[in-house]
Amino acid sequence: MSFLQVSDITHGEHLAILRALRPRTAFLDFVYTAGLTDIEWTLEPPVWALELVEEDQVTSWPGGSSTTPCLRRRYVSAHSIFMAFRQQAGFFLYDGTGALRHTGFGSVDVSFLDRQQELIAYTSTGQGYVAISEQVADSLRGSGA
């Protein structure tokens, strides 16, 4: 499956991507690239309120890699977490100088998976982009977003 990488998106584009992802997303992976003590992670409800499916240590994941293992947690998707996602200005933001800064997602990378646990989108907060599958991109084009 091919992915379209998008960076420096507006809040409206952020919301459109979330609208396209919500009905397709059955699972969410969170990779804690700065550990569980990431103080920039401020989403409410907290992810520990979600149903945990599995947890492991990874050194590579969609959009990232590390020589030090990072904690990956897979959760069942829920309306409440998408509500929290929508409250953010974006997955990440660029300031007026073009520098990347974090939002409530902190440095956590998020992967969106369908019912078959196939990847349909992912964020790379450290690199400042979101990658969406061609299927999701096509639905955005069809909706005029």
C-alpha positions as CSV (number, residue, x, y, z in Angstrom):
1,M,0.0,0.0,0.0
2,S,1.3,3.4,-0.8
3,F,1.1,6.5,1.4
4,L,0.9,10.2,0.8
5,Q,3.0,12.3,3.3
6,V,1.5,15.6,4.3
7,S,3.2,18.2,6.4
8,D,2.4,21.7,7.6
9,I,-1.3,21.1,7.5
10,T,-4.0,23.5,8.6
11,H,-6.4,22.8,11.5
12,G,-9.1,22.3,8.8
13,E,-7.0,19.7,7.0
14,H,-6.2,18.0,10.4
15,L,-10.0,17.7,11.0
16,A,-10.7,16.4,7.5
17,I,-8.0,13.7,7.9
18,L,-9.6,12.7,11.2
19,R,-13.1,12.6,9.7
20,A,-11.8,10.3,7.0
21,L,-9.9,8.1,9.4
22,R,-12.5,7.7,12.2
23,P,-14.9,5.2,10.4
24,R,-11.9,3.2,9.0
25,T,-9.9,3.0,12.3
26,A,-10.4,-0.1,14.5
27,F,-7.0,0.1,16.3
28,L,-4.5,2.7,17.3
29,D,-0.8,2.2,18.0
30,F,1.0,4.7,20.2
31,V,4.8,4.6,20.1
32,Y,6.2,6.5,23.1
33,T,9.4,7.8,21.5
34,A,10.3,9.7,24.7
35,G,9.1,7.1,27.1
36,L,6.0,7.1,29.2
37,T,7.1,10.2,31.0
38,D,6.5,12.4,27.9
39,I,5.2,15.5,29.7
40,E,4.0,17.0,26.4
41,W,1.3,14.2,26.0
42,T,-1.8,16.1,27.2
43,L,-4.6,14.4,25.4
44,E,-7.8,13.8,27.4
45,P,-9.2,11.3,27.9
46,P,-5.9,9.7,28.8
47,V,-5.0,6.7,26.7
48,W,-5.0,4.4,29.7
49,A,-8.8,4.8,29.6
50,L,-8.8,2.9,26.3
51,E,-8.9,-0.8,25.9
52,L,-5.3,-2.1,25.6
53,V,-4.9,-4.9,23.1
54,E,-1.1,-5.5,23.2
55,E,2.1,-3.9,24.4
56,D,5.7,-4.5,23.3
57,Q,9.0,-2.9,22.7
58,V,9.9,-1.8,19.1
59,T,12.9,-0.3,17.4
60,S,11.1,0.4,14.2
61,W,7.5,1.5,13.4
62,P,5.8,3.3,10.6
63,G,7.5,6.7,10.4
64,G,10.2,6.1,12.9
65,S,13.0,4.0,14.3
66,S,15.3,4.0,17.3
67,T,18.4,2.2,18.4
68,T,16.8,2.1,21.9
69,P,13.6,0.1,22.2
70,C,10.5,2.2,22.5
71,L,7.2,1.2,24.1
72,R,4.4,0.5,21.6
73,R,0.8,0.1,22.9
74,R,-2.1,-1.0,20.6
75,Y,-5.6,0.1,21.7
76,V,-9.1,-0.4,20.4
77,S,-10.1,2.8,18.7
78,A,-12.8,4.8,20.5
79,H,-14.9,7.9,19.7
80,S,-13.5,9.6,22.8
81,I,-9.9,9.5,21.6
82,F,-10.9,11.0,18.2
83,M,-12.7,13.7,20.1
84,A,-9.4,14.4,21.9
85,F,-7.5,14.3,18.6
86,R,-9.9,16.9,17.2
87,Q,-9.3,19.3,20.1
88,Q,-5.7,19.6,19.1
89,A,-4.5,22.2,16.5
90,G,-2.8,19.4,14.7
91,F,-0.7,16.3,15.1
92,F,2.2,18.8,15.2
93,L,2.7,22.5,14.3
94,Y,5.3,24.6,12.6
95,D,6.0,28.0,14.1
96,G,6.5,31.2,12.1
97,T,10.2,30.3,11.5
98,G,9.4,26.9,10.1
99,A,10.5,25.1,13.2
100,L,8.6,22.0,14.3
101,R,6.9,22.1,17.6
102,H,4.7,19.5,19.4
103,T,1.1,19.7,20.3
104,G,-0.8,17.6,22.9
105,F,0.5,14.5,21.0
106,G,4.0,15.3,22.4
107,S,6.6,13.1,20.7
108,V,4.2,10.1,20.5
109,D,3.9,8.6,17.0
110,V,0.3,7.3,16.2
111,S,-0.6,4.6,13.7
112,F,-4.2,4.1,12.6
113,L,-5.1,0.5,11.7
114,D,-8.3,-1.0,10.1
115,R,-10.2,-4.0,11.3
116,Q,-7.7,-6.4,9.7
117,Q,-5.0,-4.4,11.6
118,E,-3.6,-3.1,8.3
119,L,-2.0,0.3,8.4
120,I,-4.1,3.1,6.9
121,A,-2.3,6.2,8.3
122,Y,0.5,7.2,10.7
123,T,2.2,10.3,12.2
124,S,5.8,11.0,12.5
125,T,5.9,13.8,15.1
126,G,9.7,14.0,15.1
127,Q,9.7,14.5,11.3
128,G,6.6,16.6,11.2
129,Y,4.3,14.7,8.8
130,V,1.3,12.5,8.7
131,A,1.1,9.8,6.1
132,I,-2.2,8.6,4.8
133,S,-3.1,5.7,2.6
134,E,-4.2,6.3,-1.0
135,Q,-7.6,5.0,0.0
136,V,-7.9,7.7,2.7
137,A,-6.5,10.3,0.4
138,D,-9.0,9.4,-2.3
139,S,-11.9,9.8,0.2
140,L,-10.5,13.3,1.1
141,R,-10.4,14.2,-2.6
142,G,-14.0,13.0,-3.0
143,S,-15.2,15.0,-0.1
144,G,-13.7,18.2,-1.4
145,A,-11.3,18.5,1.6
